Amino acid sequence: MNTQEEVAFYCPYCGERISVLVDCSEAEQQYVEDCQVCCSPMVLDIQVDDSGMPTVDARPENE
């Protein structure tokens, strides 16, 4: 099982498709990361399911 996966999602500010590298050894994670395109801060909520597949939900930091 790979402990890191690249996950693509859309920036909640500019709508561009970007990706992050997720550490799949943690089932739940939350952190702030700047968009690679518009540099706006996003809160990333990351969930890793039982099969090790991650999902990323991005929302504006000020929400």
C-alpha positions in Angstrom: 0.0 0.0 0.0 1.3 3.4 -1.0 1.4 5.8 2.0 1.2 8.9 -0.3 -1.3 9.7 -3.0 -1.7 12.8 -5.2 -5.2 14.1 -5.0 -6.7 16.7 -7.4 -9.4 19.2 -6.5 -10.6 22.7 -7.4 -9.6 25.8 -5.6 -12.6 27.4 -3.9 -11.3 30.9 -4.9 -10.2 30.8 -8.5 -11.7 27.4 -9.6 -8.4 26.1 -11.0 -7.7 22.4 -10.7 -4.8 21.8 -8.4 -3.4 18.8 -6.5 -1.7 18.0 -3.2 0.3 15.0 -2.0 -1.6 13.3 0.9 -0.1 11.2 3.6 -2.5 8.2 3.7 -1.1 6.9 7.0 -3.4 9.4 8.8 -7.2 8.8 8.5 -8.2 12.4 9.1 -6.2 15.6 8.5 -6.9 19.3 8.4 -4.5 22.0 7.4 -4.2 25.3 5.6 -2.4 25.5 2.3 -2.2 28.3 -0.3 -3.5 27.7 -3.8 -0.7 27.1 -6.2 -2.4 29.4 -8.8 -4.0 32.3 -6.9 -2.1 32.0 -3.6 -5.3 32.3 -1.5 -5.4 30.3 1.7 -7.6 27.2 1.7 -8.6 24.8 4.5 -8.1 21.3 3.4 -10.1 18.6 5.1 -8.7 15.2 4.2 -10.3 11.8 4.8 -8.7 8.5 4.0 -11.1 5.5 3.7 -10.5 1.9 4.9 -9.1 1.0 1.5 -6.5 3.8 1.7 -8.1 6.1 -0.8 -8.0 9.8 0.2 -10.5 12.6 -0.6 -9.9 16.3 -0.2 -12.5 18.9 0.6 -11.2 22.5 0.1 -12.9 25.6 1.5 -11.9 29.2 1.9 -10.0 29.9 5.1 -12.3 32.7 6.1 -15.5 30.6 5.9 
